[in-house]
């Protein structure tokens, strides 16, 4: 997400708190939030790909595999 999109999200949030948003601005805000959260989720998933867990027996497995075992 580029700086312009983040600036627009912040501007809409500030405007919502002060004077309120029009219907078009509310829709724009929803779309921007959806994009933003999608990127955050993707980054978090990529971070988990780089995390490993050491089992009680000393073996090291990727986090996602260790999590699947415990389910």
C-alpha positions as CSV (number, residue, x, y, z in Angstrom):
1,X,0.0,0.0,0.0
2,X,1.5,3.3,-1.0
3,X,1.7,6.5,1.1
4,X,-1.1,8.2,-0.8
5,X,-3.6,5.4,0.1
6,X,-2.6,5.5,3.8
7,X,-2.9,9.3,3.8
8,X,-6.4,9.0,2.3
9,X,-7.4,6.4,4.9
10,X,-6.2,8.7,7.7
11,X,-7.9,11.7,6.1
12,X,-11.2,9.9,5.9
13,X,-10.9,8.7,9.5
14,X,-10.2,12.2,10.7
15,X,-13.1,13.6,8.7
16,X,-15.4,10.8,10.1
17,X,-14.6,11.9,13.6
18,X,-15.1,15.6,13.0
19,X,-17.8,16.3,10.4
20,X,-18.9,12.9,9.2
21,X,-18.7,11.2,5.8
22,X,-20.9,11.2,2.8
23,X,-22.2,7.9,1.5
24,X,-19.6,7.9,-1.3
25,X,-16.8,8.5,1.2
26,X,-18.1,5.7,3.4
27,X,-17.9,3.3,0.5
28,X,-14.4,4.5,-0.3
29,X,-13.3,4.1,3.3
30,X,-14.7,0.5,3.3
31,X,-12.8,-0.3,0.1
32,X,-9.6,1.2,1.5
33,X,-9.9,-0.6,4.8
34,X,-10.5,-3.9,3.0
35,X,-7.3,-3.4,0.9
36,X,-5.4,-2.4,4.0
37,X,-6.5,-5.4,6.1
38,X,-5.8,-7.7,3.2
39,X,-2.2,-6.5,3.0
40,X,-1.8,-6.8,6.7
41,X,-3.1,-10.4,6.7
42,X,-0.8,-11.3,3.8
43,X,2.3,-9.8,5.6
44,X,1.3,-11.7,8.8
45,X,1.0,-14.9,6.9
46,X,4.5,-14.4,5.3
47,X,5.9,-13.7,8.8
48,X,4.5,-17.0,10.1
49,X,6.2,-18.7,7.2
50,X,9.5,-17.7,8.7
51,X,8.7,-18.8,12.3
52,X,9.7,-22.2,13.6
53,X,8.7,-24.0,16.7
54,X,10.9,-26.3,18.7
55,X,8.9,-29.4,19.8
56,X,9.4,-31.1,23.2
57,X,11.6,-33.8,21.5
58,X,13.9,-31.1,20.2
59,X,12.8,-31.1,16.6
60,X,12.2,-27.8,14.9
61,X,9.2,-27.5,12.6
62,X,7.6,-24.6,10.7
63,X,4.9,-22.9,12.8
64,X,2.1,-23.7,10.4
65,X,2.9,-27.4,10.6
66,X,3.1,-27.3,14.4
67,X,-0.2,-25.5,14.5
68,X,-1.9,-28.1,12.3
69,X,-0.8,-30.9,14.6
70,X,-2.4,-29.2,17.6
71,X,-5.8,-28.7,16.0
